[in-house]
């Protein structure tokens, strides 16, 4: 048994060999908001935070995780404004990539917490590891920029 700190709680979980963090979160812990798509760390659907760092959980061996893991479920309240902005701007359609997009954006917003005027190019670059096949990225970038502005006190 391995103990993982997930969304603020210590969880004892069986980890089998080189099993990915994504598989453990979904199959052993029941946190299915973390999606598995490419299984190669290329699409970003599986993004979680490990010690605040955006991590592709489909290629992260769960046995090697020692830091605190935050999933979309654990971030739900903190990112209510971001989720609403995504919805208002139509920043998702099918929703499969949305949890990974929101988690990656959370890491960016935390890093830029006091910065007003977050450059859309910075957002595009930081979000580039998350692929969406349904929408244009403009709405996603605009949503993140708007939330950064609001959180910095720069917009109504």
SULBEL-V83229 format. One line per field, one symbol per residue. ss: DSSP state (H for helix, E for strand, L for the rest). A space follows every 10 residues. Layout:
ss: ???
This chain:
ss: LEEEEELLEE EEELLLLLLE HHHHHHHHLL LLLLLLLLLL LLLLLLEEEE LLEEEELLLL EHHHLLLLEE LHHHHLLLLH HHHHHHHHHL LLLLLLLHHH HHHHHHHHHH HLLLLLLLLH HHHHHHHLLL LLLLLLHHHH HHHHHHHHHH HLLLLL
